[in-house]
Amino acid sequence: MPGGSSSTAPEVAAAEVPPGASGRGPETYLVLLRHGRTDLNRQGLLQGASDLPLDDLGRRQAVEAGEYVRQHWQIDKVVCSPRRRARETLVHAGFDEDVITDDRLAEMDYGALEGTPVPLASGELIDAWTADPGYAPSGGESLASLYDRSVRACEHLLATSANQTVLVCSHANPIKAIVSWALGGEASGILRMYLRQASVSVVASIPPAVVLLGFNERTEPS
């Protein structure tokens, strides 16, 4: 199907395989952290390949997110998008040592639409991608391409991180792509999710299933 990946997540409901109860093989947990706010986020402008730092609120969001992650997970490995806003999120969250960078976790490149108001651009893109996930804005990337590379990054982590909990700092669209894949969906599933800044979602491989354990969780910065 258009925009789908050749990879298919096991079609087993999360409720059927509670964490730690499978007894069928190594378990891997991916703690997916979206970066904190930047100035383009604050202005409501489309941000993909732009490489901006966090703003003051974004830094506070990252601190709170780091505390939230430490309260709930013992992290064994840290993987990050190459974008500055993701790397700075890890710094302020306190997870900036021995970070592995994976270019496949970068945000979508919006091409000519980069920096345009989100309400204007999103209407055009949603219509185009609903009709064809392979559509790419001028100079940019398609939804199908974003989905495929994000899923490849996820599959690699699941295959190389047995019995580990991995913190993955990325962006809205790659995280939504991974969640859609985990639920057995396709690229179009990205269009039906909303992900808050500095939120935490969790995807896990708990044999025989890949399951969604949490989505869009966030503590507000003080």
Secondary structure, 3 states (H helix, E strand, C coil): CCCCCCCCCCCCCHHHCCCCCCCCCCCEEEEEEECCCEHHHHHCECCCCCCCCECHHHHHHHHHHHHHHHHHCCCCEEEECCCHHHHHHHHHHCCCCCEEECHHHCCCCCHHHCCCEHHHHHHHHHHHHHHCCCCCCCCCCCHHHHHHHHHHHHHHHHHHCCCCEEEEEECHHHHHHHHHHHCCCCHHHHHHCCCCCCCEEEEEEECCEEEEEEEEECCCCC
